[in-house]
Amino acid sequence: MKQKSKKINIIGGVILIALVFLCTFNVTYAYFTSVANIEGNLNFGSLDVRFAYYSNGTTTTLANGETTMNILPSFDASISRGSTFNFQTASGDAITYLGFQSNSSCTSYIALKVNAYIMNGDAIDSSTNYGEYFLLNSSNNRIVLGSGSGSQRADVYYFRSALTANGFVDFANSMTLSENAPVELLNSTVHITITFKAVQQPNSAYLYEFGSEWGYLESWS
């Protein structure tokens, strides 16, 4: 009788182990085939900064994508070293100041360059950019010309503060020909433009977008 009982106990133990194995397998299988979804919408910010100018009591904004503006002096006469001139529209209306209009949903940093090329008849000689000799004048000190050291470029102007979302900011009311302008500019017709670049303020995007070509202000960080 003792031997029979021992055999029953052994068989019972084997059956119990088999049941435990099957239960473990079923739990694992259910875990790997379980699926859950979380749904939601993500809204991205917009960046839309445009040239603008104030003339005759009205602010005019250039079309989206126009990142270069032609500069016309307010008088048709020769400009000498050290002389300052204001701006006018293509139709001859005086421009009080130049600015930027933001239609963005985020704040943005702006940098800009002055480009000046000598005209050969009706053609622009783009071999040399004399933009550094045409200095922007601002009555509100909102922009600063880079020093050429550190992260700054000597031929780039930087806005000290970020342009707010859906805001307007002016940056220049006149321009001065540097006393150090090279002699080849004298007795020449010069084509002048301003080019700008804007980048969102959040996440230090200027580090990647402006790089060594445009540079940036250390105070932006």
Protein Blocks (a to p, Z undefined) as FASTA:
>chain_A
ZZmmmmmmmmmmmmmmmmmmmmmmmmmmmmmmpccddddddddddddddddddeehiacd
ddehiabdcdddfbdcdddehiacddddfkopacfbdcdddfbfbdcdddddddddddeh
jaccfkbccklmpccddfklpaccdehiajbcfkbccdfbacdehiacdfbfbdcddfkl
cfklgopacddddddddddfbhplmmmmnmmmnopafklZZ
